[in-house]
Structures are given as structure tokens and as C-alpha cells.
């Protein structure tokens, strides 16, 4: 019991009941489905459907552009309609898009399906962050986002293990089955989210206030704190998630010459590390400067890319071992980034614009998802693919430095530290 109290303080643990508990369960269910296919986009298009690497990576980049374009709409809808309606609509449409994607065979079908997934696939993250911020007290916000991220990765880990045991490059039907099963899980999660509709509607008092009701994206983009955060996050994400999603599976299969089955194993080390380390990390960073620990994230991610670079000189068995170690390193950075970044954004966001603030924050994911595949494609098109990891690591360091500079522009409370802390 003492160990549990140390990892999850009693006051926070007592708040995990009713609506918050259902929200966390929704997170887990949805992410089990996502974990089935998370790292297979480029592999599916190139190795299963036979499209070129250039087509696959550029389609991934185009999808990210479309996601960027739709983000402001989801933010506005969240503030106007409430997060639950937006989540249900997005999940339902995403499930339909996944079925279409699974059955796509031509370039045109793949493009259309990918664009639908881009519009609806990531649309629920901003509304979900808004919903979570409503269900917890401000003093528990950072811990709640961290706990939620742990469940995200627990779900993705389960999905990844299923994927690793099922996919077979010689049997395209296994990939089709995974995408369709993913769609089914997403539909189930969508309906379970409806149990939270009483807590996830629009806030009437804000709609009745003519001043607040008139405010929108202009006020959001005038907030220099948010703009600085988003720009820094773009660099950090290109040096992290964006490049990891865009090229790790391709690099593992085509540059390191490892089996596609190894991808699921490697990802398992990532997700299991997050599940095991998240609560411990949350306690270590509580009360610390959020912007400074963001710099630590950059250092961890740079080390990850350095390890990936060294695997080029190793035999297959040693490469897999080093990749598993590298994913542990990357995961530790993730356990810091997710709760800290979300807490910064939601602490500076006014309640009536919270959906838009979370959508603006999500632009860093979309823009990095656009830039990272294009940058990777450039490396490979000029036959410098083996240098891609180290170049990506340097980008992460730049993002970390920009995050640390943000400390001078936000309040001590938004930075997660006491006013007495220097």
C-alpha cells in the first residue's frame, strides 16, 4: 500500500471514480485498436500494396497537411458543441475510413482513404484533452494527463503485440483484417464515450456571455505564449514522434534488413516502458519547471537517434537488442513530454477557448507529421538514408532549446513550479 501511495497519491487516486474512470477506460479501448496498425502505414503501402516508398511517405505527409487544415474546425466545434459530440462523430467517421483504407488497392483509393483518416483519425485528441481537463481539478491536471498517457500506451502495447503475431507480408489479408478490427474497436469506444455526455456538453454560461461568445481563433493566435510553445513543439516533434512514425519501420526493414515482425517487438519495449515508468516519472517531475524538463526530453530523444545510428554497424541480433534499448530511452522522454506539454497548454488556456487551444497545440503533431516524412524522403532520395537518424536527433535538440526559452514567457504556475522557485 505504501508503494501505491508513493506512486499515486491518495488525493488523486480518490478522484479516479465515476466519469473520470470511464474516460480512462475509453482511452484504453480506443488505443488497443490504434495499436494494431500504428506503425504500419508505410509498410502497408510499400510492402503489401506495392506502391513506391516515395508515394507512401509523401502520402503520409499529405495526410498530415489535411490534418492540419481540419484542426481549427475541430477546436471550434469542441468549444461550440462540447467535446463528447465531437469525439463520437470523429470516431464513427474514422472507423468507416479505416474500412475503406483496408480495401483500397489503387493509388486513387489509397489517397482518398488516407485523407479521410487524416481528417477524422486525430480529430478526437483535442476534444479528449478538453474533456479530461474538465474532469479533474487543476492541481491534478499534470498527473491526470500522465496517467491517461500511460493507458494510451498500455492499449497501444496490447494492440502492437496482437499485430506482431498476426501480420504477414506474404498474406495481405492479415493487414486487411487488422484494419477492419481496428475500425470495430473504434466504434465500440465511440459509443462508450456517450456515457460521458452529461459532462461533455457545451458550457452554457460562456455562450450567454456576449464577450466570450464572440472570441475565437483571433484571440488564440494573439497569445504569444501559445505560439512560442507550438513552434518549439514542432521542432521537438520532428525530432521525435513525427520521424519515428514516418520512418522507423521503413528504416528497420529496408536499412537494417530486419523482419517486419521485429517492429511489434520493438514497439512493445516502448509502450511497456511507459506503462511501468509513467507514475514514477510523474512523481519525479512534480513541482519542477516544465520547460526545463522539456529540454530533458530533447536530450533523451537525441540519444535515441544516436543509438539507432549505431545499429547500422551491428549484426541482426545485436541490432534488435539495441533497438529495444533505444525505444526504452525514447519512452522515458515520452513519459515527461505528454503530461507536461498538455498541462502547459491547458493552464494557459481560458475555459471558453480551451478546445481551440488544444487544437492549436495539436498543430505541432500535424505539422511535424507533414515535415518529417518529407525530410525523410529527401534523405533517402539523395542516398543519405543512413544519416537520417543523426540529423533527426539534432532537430530534437533545437526543439528542446526553444522549450527551455519558453520559461521566460509563462508564469511560474503554468511552468509547474512554485513562485518561490527560481
MARLUMDO-115375 format. One record per residue (C-alpha): residue number from 1; residue in three letters; x, y, z. Coordinates in steps of 0.05 Angstrom, whole numbers, padded with zeros to 5 digits, always signed. Example, Ala and Ser with C-alpha at 12.3 -4.5 7.8 and 13.67 -1.06 7.14 Angstrom:
2
ATOM  pos  code      c1      c2      c3
ATOM    1   ALA  +00246  -00090  +00156
ATOM    2   SER  +00273  -00021  +00143
This chain:
422
ATOM  pos  code      c1      c2      c3
ATOM    1   UNK  +00000  +00000  +00000
ATOM    2   UNK  +00057  +00047  +00015
ATOM    3   UNK  +00085  +00035  -00054
ATOM    4   UNK  +00018  +00052  -00085
ATOM    5   UNK  +00012  +00115  -00043
ATOM    6   UNK  +00081  +00137  -00067
ATOM    7   UNK  +00065  +00125  -00140
ATOM    8   UNK  -00007  +00150  -00139
ATOM    9   UNK  -00021  +00199  -00083
ATOM   10   UNK  -00085  +00186  -00044
ATOM   11   UNK  -00119  +00251  -00063
ATOM   12   UNK  -00110  +00237  -00138
ATOM   13   UNK  -00128  +00163  -00130
ATOM   14   UNK  -00193  +00182  -00095
ATOM   15   UNK  -00213  +00225  -00155
ATOM   16   UNK  -00210  +00166  -00203
ATOM   17   UNK  -00282  +00147  -00198
ATOM   18   UNK  -00346  +00153  -00239
ATOM   19   UNK  -00337  +00197  -00301
ATOM   20   UNK  -00261  +00200  -00296
ATOM   21   UNK  -00255  +00125  -00291
ATOM   22   UNK  -00300  +00116  -00352
ATOM   23   UNK  -00259  +00167  -00390
ATOM   24   UNK  -00194  +00129  -00375
ATOM   25   UNK  -00227  +00064  -00398
ATOM   26   UNK  -00249  +00097  -00463
ATOM   27   UNK  -00177  +00118  -00474
ATOM   28   UNK  -00152  +00047  -00465
ATOM   29   UNK  -00204  +00015  -00511
ATOM   30   UNK  -00192  +00064  -00568
ATOM   31   UNK  -00117  +00056  -00563
ATOM   32   UNK  -00119  -00020  -00566
ATOM   33   UNK  -00148  -00012  -00636
ATOM   34   UNK  -00097  +00041  -00655
ATOM   35   UNK  -00040  -00002  -00632
ATOM   36   UNK  -00058  -00055  -00683
ATOM   37   UNK  -00037  -00012  -00741
ATOM   38   UNK  +00001  +00047  -00712
ATOM   39   UNK  +00068  +00035  -00746
ATOM   40   UNK  +00045  +00000  -00809
ATOM   41   UNK  +00025  +00058  -00855
ATOM   42   UNK  +00087  +00060  -00899
ATOM   43   UNK  +00100  -00015  -00895
ATOM   44   UNK  +00028  -00029  -00915
ATOM   45   UNK  +00030  +00016  -00976
ATOM   46   UNK  +00101  -00003  -00999
ATOM   47   UNK  +00110  -00076  -00980
ATOM   48   UNK  +00038  -00101  -00983
ATOM   49   UNK  +00003  -00058  -01036
ATOM   50   UNK  +00066  -00049  -01078
ATOM   51   UNK  +00067  +00028  -01081
ATOM   52   UNK  +00134  +00063  -01082
ATOM   53   UNK  +00168  +00088  -01020
ATOM   54   UNK  +00163  +00159  -01046
ATOM   55   UNK  +00088  +00153  -01056
ATOM   56   UNK  +00079  +00123  -00987
ATOM   57   UNK  +00119  +00176  -00950
ATOM   58   UNK  +00091  +00234  -00989
ATOM   59   UNK  +00020  +00208  -00977
ATOM   60   UNK  +00036  +00207  -00903
ATOM   61   UNK  +00059  +00279  -00909
ATOM   62   UNK  -00003  +00299  -00948
ATOM   63   UNK  -00046  +00266  -00895
ATOM   64   UNK  -00013  +00308  -00843
ATOM   65   UNK  -00027  +00371  -00883
ATOM   66   UNK  -00100  +00354  -00886
ATOM   67   UNK  -00100  +00340  -00812
ATOM   68   UNK  -00071  +00409  -00800
ATOM   69   UNK  -00125  +00441  -00843
ATOM   70   UNK  -00181  +00408  -00804
ATOM   71   UNK  -00153  +00421  -00734
ATOM   72   UNK  -00182  +00491  -00726
ATOM   73   UNK  -00251  +00465  -00745
ATOM   74   UNK  -00248  +00411  -00691
ATOM   75   UNK  -00225  +00462  -00640
ATOM   76   UNK  -00283  +00509  -00656
ATOM   77   UNK  -00333  +00452  -00655
ATOM   78   UNK  -00308  +00429  -00587
ATOM   79   UNK  -00320  +00498  -00557
ATOM   80   UNK  -00388  +00505  -00590
ATOM   81   UNK  -00416  +00434  -00584
ATOM   82   UNK  -00377  +00404  -00528
ATOM   83   UNK  -00322  +00351  -00532
ATOM   84   UNK  -00365  +00288  -00529
ATOM   85   UNK  -00406  +00302  -00591
ATOM   86   UNK  -00342  +00317  -00630
ATOM   87   UNK  -00307  +00254  -00604
ATOM   88   UNK  -00366  +00209  -00623
ATOM   89   UNK  -00372  +00238  -00693
ATOM   90   UNK  -00297  +00235  -00705
ATOM   91   UNK  -00291  +00163  -00681
ATOM   92   UNK  -00350  +00139  -00722
ATOM   93   UNK  -00323  +00170  -00786
ATOM   94   UNK  -00253  +00146  -00771
ATOM   95   UNK  -00279  +00074  -00767
ATOM   96   UNK  -00311  +00080  -00835
ATOM   97   UNK  -00247  +00109  -00864
ATOM   98   UNK  -00206  +00051  -00836
ATOM   99   UNK  -00251  +00000  -00871
ATOM  100   UNK  -00243  +00038  -00937
ATOM  101   UNK  -00167  +00041  -00926
ATOM  102   UNK  -00164  -00035  -00915
ATOM  103   UNK  -00199  -00047  -00981
ATOM  104   UNK  -00160  +00004  -01022
ATOM  105   UNK  -00118  -00024  -01080
ATOM  106   UNK  -00107  +00034  -01128
ATOM  107   UNK  -00068  +00098  -01118
ATOM  108   UNK  -00132  +00138  -01121
ATOM  109   UNK  -00167  +00095  -01069
ATOM  110   UNK  -00106  +00098  -01023
ATOM  111   UNK  -00103  +00174  -01028
ATOM  112   UNK  -00177  +00183  -01014
ATOM  113   UNK  -00177  +00134  -00955
ATOM  114   UNK  -00114  +00165  -00926
ATOM  115   UNK  -00145  +00235  -00929
ATOM  116   UNK  -00208  +00212  -00894
ATOM  117   UNK  -00166  +00181  -00839
ATOM  118   UNK  -00126  +00245  -00835
ATOM  119   UNK  -00189  +00287  -00824
ATOM  120   UNK  -00222  +00242  -00772
ATOM  121   UNK  -00166  +00198  -00744
ATOM  122   UNK  -00134  +00250  -00700
ATOM  123   UNK  -00194  +00294  -00690
ATOM  124   UNK  -00212  +00266  -00622
ATOM  125   UNK  -00146  +00281  -00587
ATOM  126   UNK  -00160  +00355  -00575
ATOM  127   UNK  -00232  +00345  -00551
ATOM  128   UNK  -00208  +00288  -00506
ATOM  129   UNK  -00156  +00334  -00474
ATOM  130   UNK  -00211  +00386  -00464
ATOM  131   UNK  -00255  +00333  -00433
ATOM  132   UNK  -00201  +00308  -00386
ATOM  133   UNK  -00186  +00379  -00362
ATOM  134   UNK  -00259  +00385  -00341
ATOM  135   UNK  -00260  +00320  -00302
ATOM  136   UNK  -00200  +00335  -00257
ATOM  137   UNK  -00181  +00392  -00210
ATOM  138   UNK  -00126  +00439  -00237
ATOM  139   UNK  -00076  +00414  -00185
ATOM  140   UNK  -00084  +00343  -00212
ATOM  141   UNK  -00082  +00362  -00285
ATOM  142   UNK  -00009  +00343  -00300
ATOM  143   UNK  -00016  +00277  -00263
ATOM  144   UNK  -00082  +00261  -00298
ATOM  145   UNK  -00052  +00274  -00367
ATOM  146   UNK  +00007  +00229  -00349
ATOM  147   UNK  -00039  +00174  -00323
ATOM  148   UNK  -00080  +00179  -00386
ATOM  149   UNK  -00017  +00174  -00429
ATOM  150   UNK  +00002  +00111  -00391
ATOM  151   UNK  -00065  +00080  -00410
ATOM  152   UNK  -00055  +00103  -00482
ATOM  153   UNK  +00009  +00063  -00486
ATOM  154   UNK  -00018  +00004  -00448
ATOM  155   UNK  -00072  -00001  -00501
ATOM  156   UNK  -00023  +00010  -00558
ATOM  157   UNK  +00023  -00042  -00529
ATOM  158   UNK  -00032  -00095  -00528
ATOM  159   UNK  -00051  -00077  -00599
ATOM  160   UNK  +00021  -00080  -00621
ATOM  161   UNK  +00031  -00149  -00593
ATOM  162   UNK  -00031  -00174  -00629
ATOM  163   UNK  -00006  -00141  -00693
ATOM  164   UNK  +00063  -00173  -00687
ATOM  165   UNK  +00032  -00242  -00680
ATOM  166   UNK  -00016  -00234  -00739
ATOM  167   UNK  +00015  -00193  -00795
ATOM  168   UNK  +00049  -00230  -00852
ATOM  169   UNK  +00077  -00195  -00913
ATOM  170   UNK  +00061  -00256  -00956
ATOM  171   UNK  -00012  -00254  -00933
ATOM  172   UNK  -00042  -00185  -00947
ATOM  173   UNK  -00107  -00208  -00917
ATOM  174   UNK  -00076  -00205  -00847
ATOM  175   UNK  -00066  -00130  -00856
ATOM  176   UNK  -00137  -00121  -00881
ATOM  177   UNK  -00164  -00159  -00821
ATOM  178   UNK  -00124  -00115  -00773
ATOM  179   UNK  -00151  -00050  -00802
ATOM  180   UNK  -00223  -00075  -00801
ATOM  181   UNK  -00216  -00100  -00729
ATOM  182   UNK  -00187  -00032  -00712
ATOM  183   UNK  -00249  +00000  -00740
ATOM  184   UNK  -00293  -00044  -00697
ATOM  185   UNK  -00256  -00027  -00634
ATOM  186   UNK  -00261  +00048  -00650
ATOM  187   UNK  -00337  +00042  -00659
ATOM  188   UNK  -00343  +00008  -00591
ATOM  189   UNK  -00302  +00064  -00559
ATOM  190   UNK  -00345  +00117  -00593
ATOM  191   UNK  -00408  +00090  -00561
ATOM  192   UNK  -00376  +00082  -00493
ATOM  193   UNK  -00356  +00156  -00495
ATOM  194   UNK  -00430  +00172  -00498
ATOM  195   UNK  -00436  +00152  -00425
ATOM  196   UNK  -00399  +00217  -00410
ATOM  197   UNK  -00446  +00262  -00450
ATOM  198   UNK  -00473  +00294  -00386
ATOM  199   UNK  -00403  +00321  -00371
ATOM  200   UNK  -00381  +00336  -00442
ATOM  201   UNK  -00431  +00386  -00469
ATOM  202   UNK  -00421  +00460  -00485
ATOM  203   UNK  -00414  +00507  -00426
ATOM  204   UNK  -00477  +00548  -00428
ATOM  205   UNK  -00452  +00606  -00386
ATOM  206   UNK  -00398  +00621  -00438
ATOM  207   UNK  -00449  +00621  -00494
ATOM  208   UNK  -00492  +00670  -00455
ATOM  209   UNK  -00433  +00718  -00446
ATOM  210   UNK  -00431  +00761  -00509
ATOM  211   UNK  -00357  +00779  -00500
ATOM  212   UNK  -00333  +00708  -00491
ATOM  213   UNK  -00381  +00682  -00544
ATOM  214   UNK  -00351  +00730  -00595
ATOM  215   UNK  -00279  +00709  -00582
ATOM  216   UNK  -00247  +00657  -00626
ATOM  217   UNK  -00184  +00639  -00664
ATOM  218   UNK  -00160  +00711  -00668
ATOM  219   UNK  -00153  +00714  -00593
ATOM  220   UNK  -00120  +00646  -00592
ATOM  221   UNK  -00066  +00665  -00643
ATOM  222   UNK  -00053  +00730  -00607
ATOM  223   UNK  -00029  +00691  -00546
ATOM  224   UNK  +00047  +00693  -00557
ATOM  225   UNK  +00057  +00641  -00503
ATOM  226   UNK  +00018  +00590  -00543
ATOM  227   UNK  +00051  +00609  -00608
ATOM  228   UNK  +00120  +00600  -00577
ATOM  229   UNK  +00100  +00533  -00549
ATOM  230   UNK  +00073  +00508  -00615
ATOM  231   UNK  +00135  +00529  -00654
ATOM  232   UNK  +00181  +00496  -00603
ATOM  233   UNK  +00137  +00434  -00603
ATOM  234   UNK  +00142  +00428  -00679
ATOM  235   UNK  +00217  +00423  -00677
ATOM  236   UNK  +00214  +00375  -00618
ATOM  237   UNK  +00162  +00331  -00653
ATOM  238   UNK  +00201  +00329  -00719
ATOM  239   UNK  +00259  +00304  -00677
ATOM  240   UNK  +00213  +00254  -00643
ATOM  241   UNK  +00144  +00227  -00659
ATOM  242   UNK  +00139  +00254  -00730
ATOM  243   UNK  +00202  +00220  -00753
ATOM  244   UNK  +00190  +00158  -00711
ATOM  245   UNK  +00122  +00147  -00743
ATOM  246   UNK  +00146  +00165  -00813
ATOM  247   UNK  +00209  +00124  -00818
ATOM  248   UNK  +00226  +00077  -00762
ATOM  249   UNK  +00190  +00016  -00791
ATOM  250   UNK  +00218  +00030  -00861
ATOM  251   UNK  +00289  +00041  -00833
ATOM  252   UNK  +00285  -00024  -00793
ATOM  253   UNK  +00261  -00066  -00852
ATOM  254   UNK  +00299  -00035  -00910
ATOM  255   UNK  +00363  -00006  -00879
ATOM  256   UNK  +00375  -00054  -00822
ATOM  257   UNK  +00346  -00114  -00861
ATOM  258   UNK  +00305  -00138  -00801
ATOM  259   UNK  +00239  -00176  -00803
ATOM  260   UNK  +00173  -00138  -00802
ATOM  261   UNK  +00155  -00179  -00741
ATOM  262   UNK  +00211  -00145  -00702
ATOM  263   UNK  +00173  -00079  -00707
ATOM  264   UNK  +00119  -00102  -00659
ATOM  265   UNK  +00170  -00128  -00610
ATOM  266   UNK  +00209  -00063  -00612
ATOM  267   UNK  +00145  -00022  -00600
ATOM  268   UNK  +00127  -00067  -00542
ATOM  269   UNK  +00190  -00044  -00506
ATOM  270   UNK  +00169  +00028  -00518
ATOM  271   UNK  +00098  +00020  -00492
ATOM  272   UNK  +00115  -00026  -00434
ATOM  273   UNK  +00168  +00024  -00410
ATOM  274   UNK  +00117  +00079  -00410
ATOM  275   UNK  +00068  +00037  -00371
ATOM  276   UNK  +00120  +00017  -00319
ATOM  277   UNK  +00155  +00084  -00313
ATOM  278   UNK  +00100  +00136  -00322
ATOM  279   UNK  +00077  +00140  -00249
ATOM  280   UNK  +00148  +00142  -00223
ATOM  281   UNK  +00167  +00197  -00273
ATOM  282   UNK  +00105  +00238  -00254
ATOM  283   UNK  +00129  +00240  -00182
ATOM  284   UNK  +00200  +00260  -00203
ATOM  285   UNK  +00177  +00319  -00245
ATOM  286   UNK  +00122  +00344  -00198
ATOM  287   UNK  +00138  +00416  -00178
ATOM  288   UNK  +00196  +00421  -00228
ATOM  289   UNK  +00200  +00472  -00284
ATOM  290   UNK  +00160  +00443  -00341
ATOM  291   UNK  +00200  +00479  -00394
ATOM  292   UNK  +00266  +00454  -00366
ATOM  293   UNK  +00243  +00382  -00364
ATOM  294   UNK  +00223  +00391  -00437
ATOM  295   UNK  +00297  +00402  -00450
ATOM  296   UNK  +00310  +00335  -00417
ATOM  297   UNK  +00260  +00304  -00466
ATOM  298   UNK  +00302  +00330  -00524
ATOM  299   UNK  +00365  +00300  -00494
ATOM  300   UNK  +00333  +00232  -00487
ATOM  301   UNK  +00308  +00234  -00558
ATOM  302   UNK  +00375  +00255  -00586
ATOM  303   UNK  +00406  +00195  -00550
ATOM  304   UNK  +00353  +00151  -00582
ATOM  305   UNK  +00372  +00172  -00652
ATOM  306   UNK  +00446  +00162  -00636
ATOM  307   UNK  +00432  +00091  -00615
ATOM  308   UNK  +00392  +00079  -00679
ATOM  309   UNK  +00450  +00104  -00720
ATOM  310   UNK  +00498  +00055  -00686
ATOM  311   UNK  +00455  -00005  -00703
ATOM  312   UNK  +00476  +00002  -00776
ATOM  313   UNK  +00543  -00028  -00757
ATOM  314   UNK  +00515  -00087  -00717
ATOM  315   UNK  +00491  -00157  -00736
ATOM  316   UNK  +00416  -00171  -00735
ATOM  317   UNK  +00410  -00199  -00664
ATOM  318   UNK  +00451  -00143  -00634
ATOM  319   UNK  +00411  -00092  -00675
ATOM  320   UNK  +00345  -00116  -00646
ATOM  321   UNK  +00374  -00112  -00575
ATOM  322   UNK  +00399  -00042  -00587
ATOM  323   UNK  +00333  -00021  -00618
ATOM  324   UNK  +00295  -00046  -00556
ATOM  325   UNK  +00343  -00006  -00513
ATOM  326   UNK  +00333  +00055  -00557
ATOM  327   UNK  +00257  +00050  -00551
ATOM  328   UNK  +00264  +00048  -00475
ATOM  329   UNK  +00303  +00114  -00479
ATOM  330   UNK  +00252  +00145  -00526
ATOM  331   UNK  +00196  +00123  -00480
ATOM  332   UNK  +00225  +00157  -00419
ATOM  333   UNK  +00225  +00222  -00458
ATOM  334   UNK  +00152  +00209  -00475
ATOM  335   UNK  +00132  +00200  -00402
ATOM  336   UNK  +00157  +00270  -00390
ATOM  337   UNK  +00131  +00304  -00453
ATOM  338   UNK  +00058  +00283  -00453
ATOM  339   UNK  +00036  +00305  -00384
ATOM  340   UNK  +00079  +00367  -00383
ATOM  341   UNK  +00061  +00393  -00452
ATOM  342   UNK  -00014  +00383  -00442
ATOM  343   UNK  -00011  +00416  -00373
ATOM  344   UNK  +00024  +00478  -00401
ATOM  345   UNK  -00028  +00488  -00455
ATOM  346   UNK  -00088  +00476  -00410
ATOM  347   UNK  -00061  +00520  -00355
ATOM  348   UNK  -00053  +00580  -00401
ATOM  349   UNK  -00120  +00567  -00437
ATOM  350   UNK  -00183  +00604  -00416
ATOM  351   UNK  -00241  +00556  -00407
ATOM  352   UNK  -00284  +00583  -00464
ATOM  353   UNK  -00226  +00575  -00514
ATOM  354   UNK  -00198  +00510  -00486
ATOM  355   UNK  -00219  +00469  -00546
ATOM  356   UNK  -00184  +00517  -00593
ATOM  357   UNK  -00121  +00519  -00550
ATOM  358   UNK  -00116  +00443  -00551
ATOM  359   UNK  -00129  +00443  -00626
ATOM  360   UNK  -00073  +00494  -00636
ATOM  361   UNK  -00027  +00452  -00593
ATOM  362   UNK  -00045  +00392  -00636
ATOM  363   UNK  -00020  +00430  -00697
ATOM  364   UNK  +00051  +00413  -00675
ATOM  365   UNK  +00034  +00340  -00686
ATOM  366   UNK  +00004  +00353  -00754
ATOM  367   UNK  +00059  +00399  -00779
ATOM  368   UNK  +00113  +00353  -00754
ATOM  369   UNK  +00076  +00296  -00787
ATOM  370   UNK  +00080  +00335  -00852
ATOM  371   UNK  +00153  +00356  -00848
ATOM  372   UNK  +00182  +00291  -00820
ATOM  373   UNK  +00162  +00245  -00878
ATOM  374   UNK  +00184  +00297  -00929
ATOM  375   UNK  +00251  +00306  -00895
ATOM  376   UNK  +00260  +00230  -00892
ATOM  377   UNK  +00242  +00223  -00965
ATOM  378   UNK  +00294  +00276  -00982
ATOM  379   UNK  +00348  +00237  -00944
ATOM  380   UNK  +00331  +00173  -00980
ATOM  381   UNK  +00323  +00205  -01049
ATOM  382   UNK  +00395  +00231  -01046
ATOM  383   UNK  +00420  +00165  -01018
ATOM  384   UNK  +00435  +00192  -00949
ATOM  385   UNK  +00385  +00149  -00912
ATOM  386   UNK  +00437  +00123  -00864
ATOM  387   UNK  +00448  +00195  -00839
ATOM  388   UNK  +00374  +00207  -00827
ATOM  389   UNK  +00375  +00186  -00753
ATOM  390   UNK  +00431  +00233  -00731
ATOM  391   UNK  +00401  +00292  -00769
ATOM  392   UNK  +00335  +00280  -00735
ATOM  393   UNK  +00368  +00278  -00667
ATOM  394   UNK  +00398  +00347  -00678
ATOM  395   UNK  +00328  +00374  -00694
ATOM  396   UNK  +00303  +00347  -00627
ATOM  397   UNK  +00358  +00386  -00591
ATOM  398   UNK  +00337  +00450  -00626
ATOM  399   UNK  +00265  +00439  -00603
ATOM  400   UNK  +00289  +00427  -00531
ATOM  401   UNK  +00328  +00492  -00530
ATOM  402   UNK  +00266  +00530  -00554
ATOM  403   UNK  +00224  +00498  -00500
ATOM  404   UNK  +00273  +00519  -00446
ATOM  405   UNK  +00270  +00590  -00472
ATOM  406   UNK  +00194  +00590  -00463
ATOM  407   UNK  +00205  +00592  -00388
ATOM  408   UNK  +00216  +00667  -00391
ATOM  409   UNK  +00148  +00679  -00423
ATOM  410   UNK  +00100  +00640  -00379
ATOM  411   UNK  +00080  +00645  -00306
ATOM  412   UNK  +00111  +00602  -00252
ATOM  413   UNK  +00045  +00565  -00243
ATOM  414   UNK  +00039  +00549  -00317
ATOM  415   UNK  +00111  +00526  -00314
ATOM  416   UNK  +00092  +00478  -00258
ATOM  417   UNK  +00135  +00509  -00204
ATOM  418   UNK  +00125  +00548  -00141
ATOM  419   UNK  +00131  +00623  -00145
ATOM  420   UNK  +00190  +00615  -00096
ATOM  421   UNK  +00228  +00570  -00144
ATOM  422   UNK  +00279  +00607  -00186
